[in-house]
């Protein structure tokens, strides 16, 4: 406990003392999570008074205008910032360090009345002072196009390539490994939407390739992670029916095939598997009050190798946004799904997640937020569990169209019932940055 307290004091010392010049811009960036829940939308003709969260509100005189390039808008940006962490490698014996970062970004967005095309890219270089093994170089590119087929149908194609660091709350590896694990993901999706009267039908197919980079060890050597490389092919169908301008029902079914490139080790088969999920739920949008989407159903994972037994159970997913006032938004979320892992002889675990966030505009151009998240992994056919929680607060000052100042402070903790899943750790992390945008 004393060592932990000393590390926290050191981290705060770093945070206060590190001076960071900054100029950053953050254009719209495509987000593709692992969620299978497609957001229901009431078809035209059943228009609802759409709410806007605090972060979505237009701010005339403060939003960037970009550069006009023919029928496109170019939104370039550059970010520089820095901060400190009390636990660089997520270990029980923490090592504090300071870091500096730079994030250039750009987005090219069409201005057409029909159809849509957007191209965006961003990369982040983060250098941990005195801890070069922890240095990060991440990036993402996104190309998305939508073709409108008449008034009520469309086809959207999207390709996303990204290089990221693994989350310390993942249930696939221990936190110590996650601190250094980097992977490349290439994602391609095609989605078709057709609306007729009160109904809307969505068919989506996507394909993702995951390639994990070698782990840098303290000795200077690397550990191979190619046994984790995989391809995931997924098909999802969803049908919606609008009961009223404010309420719609939906049902959804999905199938995903996961294929690994190699065995985990000689004589130990990989986790080639098929996943099935069925959900039904509601989507609502009450003007000036709240909006949300909730689905509940059943999920099942079956493996090719007899060593891993099938896993199944309850699955749910939901998101609720409440609007106490025009300048305040409260967001709640929950999710339960089955994921695969080589940390357990069962080959899979239930991932349970709940989170909350409050956004508030306290003054024109000054936004503050507070976040909380809890996650629990229950490893199937074993008594092993891992859980973690994270609290954070942040502020943003939009001084003009070109300059934005951001700051965040967070605390995270993770523990498990077995050393196989990693030792307990905690981290205090703070970061500041200045954004310059056009």
N, C-alpha and C positions, 0 to 999 in steps of 0.2 A: 504493500500500500504506500509506504514511504517513497519507494522508487517511482511509483506512478505519480505521486504528488509532485516530485521533483521534475519529472518529465513534462507535466502540465505547466509548471512555472516556466520551464525553459521554452516551451512552445509559445507561450504568451509573450515572452521576452523577444523571441524571434519576430512575432507578428507585429509588435510595437515598433521594433527597430528597423525592419526591412522597409526601405523607401523604394517605391516602384514607379517609374514613369509609365504612363499608359495612354494608349489611344486605341479604341476598339469599336467595332461595329458588329452587330449581330443580326444578319438578315434572316428572313424566314427559312427555316430548315425542316426538311421532311423528317418526320419521326415514325419509325417503324418498330414497334415493340413486339414482344412475343405473344401479345394478346390475340385470341381468336374471335373476340367479340367485334363484329362489324357494327358501327354506329347506325341505328335505325334513323330514317329521315321520313317525315310525313310527305307524301307526294304533293305536287302542285295541285291547287284546288282545295287543299285543306291547310291553308296558310295559318301559321301560329304566330303570335307576337314573340318573336325570337328575343331571348335575353342575351345580354352581353356581360361577360365577366369584367372585372376591373382591368385585367391585363389586355382585354380585347377592345376596350373603349378607344375610339379614335381621338387623337389629341392634336387638333389643328394647331399648327405652328410649332409642333414638337416632333411629328413623325417625319422620317427621312423621305426626301422626294426622289433620290436616285438620279441617274443619268439617262436621258432619253436616247435610245439606240434603235432607230426605225420604229417598228411597232412593239418594241420591248422596253422594259425598264431595267437598268443595270444598277444593282445595289451593292457596292463594294464596301469593305470594312477591314479594320485592323485592330487587334486587341493586344494590350500588354498589361500584365498585372503580376501579382505576387502574394505570398502569404507564408504560412507555417503550419506544420503538423506535429503533434506530440508523439506520433507513432508511425514512422515512415514505412515499416514493413509489417504492420498489424501483428506484432508478436506480444507475448506475455511480458517480455523485458523490452520496453519501448525505446526506440531511438528517435529523438526529435530532430527536425531539420526545417530549414526555410527553403522556399522555392520561388522561382520566377517563371513567368509564362508569356507566350505571345500567340495570338490567334488571328491570322488573316482569314477573311471570308469574302464570298461574293455570290450574288444570285442574279440570274437573268430571267425575268418574268414577262410573259406575253401580255399585251393590252387588247386582245381581240374580244369582239362581242360574242363570238361562238368559238368553241374548241379552246384548248389551253395548252401551253407548253412552258415548262420552267426547268431551268438548269441551275444547280447550286453546288458549291463546294466550300469546305472549311477544313482547316488543320490547326492543331494545337501542339506547340512545343513547350514542354514543362521541364525545367532543370532543377533538380534537388541539390542544393549546395552541399558538397562533401559526401553525397550519396549517389554516385553516378549510376549504380545498378537500378535505381528507381526512376531514372529519367524516362520521360514519355514523349512519344511522337505519334499522335493520333490524327486521323483525317477521315473525311466522309465526302463522297460525291453522290449527287442525286439528279436523275433525269426523269421527269414525269410529263406525260402527255395525255390529254383527254380529247376524244373525238365525240362530238354530239351527233347522235343518229336520230334526227327529228327532234320533237319537243320533249319526249319522255324517256328516251333511251340514250345511253352513252357507254363508251368503252374507255377504260383508263389503263395505261401501261406505265409501269415504273421500274426503274433499275437503280439500285443503291449499292454502292461499294463502300466499305468502311473498315478501318483498322482501329480497334479499341482495346482498352484494358479490361480485364475481367473484374466484375463486381465482387467486393469483399463479402457480400451477402449471398453469393451464389451457393447452391447446395451441391455443386459438382466437385469442387476442390476446397481445400482448407484455406483460411484467410491468408496464411503466409505465402501460399502459391499464388493466390489471386492477386496479391500485391504486385507480382512481377509478370503475370501471365498476360500475353497479348495475342490477339487473334484477328484474322481477316475474315470478313463476311461479305459475300456477293449475293445479292438478293434481287430476284426478278419476279414481278407479279403482273397479272392481267385480271382486270375486274370488269364485269359487265353488269349494267343496271337497266331494268325495264320497269316502267311505271304505267299502270292501267287503273284508272279510277282511284279507288281507295287502297289499292294494293301496290306493293313494290317487291320485285324479285331481284336478288343479287347473287351472282355466281362469281367466285374468285378462285384463282389458281396461282400458287407461288412456289418458287424453288429457291433454296438457300444453300450455299456452300460455306462451311466453316473450316478454316485452316489455322491451327494453333502454332505459334512460334516457339522455339526452344527457350527454356527458362535460364536466365543468367544466374549462376551460383556464386557464392562468396569466394570460392576457390579460383574463380576465373573461368571455369568450365561451364558447359551448358547441359541441360537435361532435355532430352527429346520429348515432345508432346504429340507427335504425329498419330499416336494411337487414339487421340481424341478427335481427329479430323472426321467430318461427317457431311453428308448431304441430306437435306430434308425437303421432301415434296409434299405439298399440302393442297387440298381442295376443300372449299367451304361454300355452302349454299344457305341462303337466308330468305325467308318469306315474311312480309310485313302486311298488316291490315290496320288502317286508321279507323278507330272507333269514333273519333271526334277531332276537332282542330287541335286539341291538346294532348290526345292520348292515342298510342298505337301499340298493338301486340305484335310479337315476332316469334318465330321458331327458327332454329338454326341447327345444321348438322355439319360435321367436319371429319375429315380423314387425313392423317399425316403419316408418311412413311419415313423412317429415319435409318439411313444406311451408313455404316462406318467403313473406313478404308482398310484398316488392318485389325488384327487381334490386339487385345490389351497387352498380352504377354503370351509366350509359347504355352499352348495348352489351355489358355483362358480365353473363351470366346468374347467377341464384342457385343454391343448392345443393339444390334439390328432389331428394329421393332416397328410395330404399327400402332397408331393411336387413334382412338375414336372419341368423339364428343358430341352430345346432343344437348341443346339448351332451348328453353322457352322463357319469355319474359315480356317486359313492358318498357316503353319509352314515352316520356312525357315532357312537356315544356309549358309551364304555367307562367304567363307573362308577368314580369315584375316580382316573381316569388321564387321559383326553383325550376330546375330541369334535371333530368337524369335518365339512366338506362340500367335495368337490372335483368339478369338472366340466371336461371338455375337449372341444373340438369345432371347428367351422368357422364362419366369419362372412364375409359378403359385403355390400358396399354398391354399389348401382347408382344412377347419376344420370340425371335427365331430359335435361339439356343435354349435347350431344356433346362439349363442351369438357372435361368431367371424365370420365375413364375409370373403369370399374368397379374396385373394390379388394376383395381377398379374402385370406384366410389363416387361420392357426391362432388359436383363441380359447380362453382358459381362465379359470377363476375358482376360488379356493379360500380356505378359512379353517380354521385349526386352533387349538384351545385345549388347552393342556397344563396339568395340575394337579400340580406337584411336591409340594404340600401343600395343606391346606385354606385356608391364608392366602396362597398364592401362585398367580398365574395368568400363564401365558405365552401370548400370542396372536400368530399369524403369518398373514399374508394375501398374496395375489398375484392379479393380474388383467391380462388382455390383451384389448383390444377395439379396434374401429375407431370413430373419431369424425370429424366433418366440420369443416372450417376454411377460411377464406378467406385464410390466410397462405401457402398453397401452391397452385401451379397444378394439383396433383393433386386438390385438393378434399377430401382426407382424410389422416388419419394414424393410425398404430397407437399406442395409449396403453398403456404397460407400467408396472405399479405393483407394488411389493413393500413391505410394512411389517411392523413388529414392535412389540410392547408388552409390558411386564412390570408387573404390579400386585402390590403386597405390603402387607398390613396388619402394620405393625411393632409396633403397640400398640393396645389397644382404642380405636377411634375415630380412629386415625391411619393414613392410607393414603398410600403413595408410589407413583409410577409413573415409568417411563422409556419413551420412544417413539423410533422411527427409521423413516424413510420415504424411498424412492428412486423417482423417476419418470423415465421416458424416453419422449419422443415421437419417432417416426420418420415423417417426412413422405413419403407415397407418391409414387413417380416423381420424386423429387428427392433430392439428396444431403444435405438439411437434417435436422438432429437438434437436439433440445433436451433437457436433462436437469436434474434438480434433486434435492436431498436436504435432509432436515430432521431435526434431533435435538432432543429436548426432555425435560424432567423436571418433575415436579409433585408437590405434596403437598396433602392435605386433612386437616383436623382437625375432626372432628364432636364438638363439645363438649357438645351437648345436642340435643334434638329441634328446637330453634328456631335455634340458631346454628352456622354452619359457616364455617371459614376456609380459603380456597383460595389457592394460589400456583403459578405456572408460569414457567419460563424456557426459551427455545428459540433455536435457531440454524438459519437456512435459507439455501440457496445455489442459484442457478439460472444456467445458462450455455447457450449455443447455438452452433451452427456457422456461423450467418449473422446479420448485423445485422437482417435482415428479421424474425427471430424475437425480437429484443430483445437488449440488451446484458447482460453478466453482472452479477449483483448478489448481495449477501448482506445478512442482517439478523439482529441479535440483538434479542430481544423478551422483556420480562418483564412480568408482571401479577400483582396481588394483589387479593383481594376478600373481603368478609365477607358471609355469607348469614344472613338472618333468615327463618325459615319457621314455618308454623303446622301 
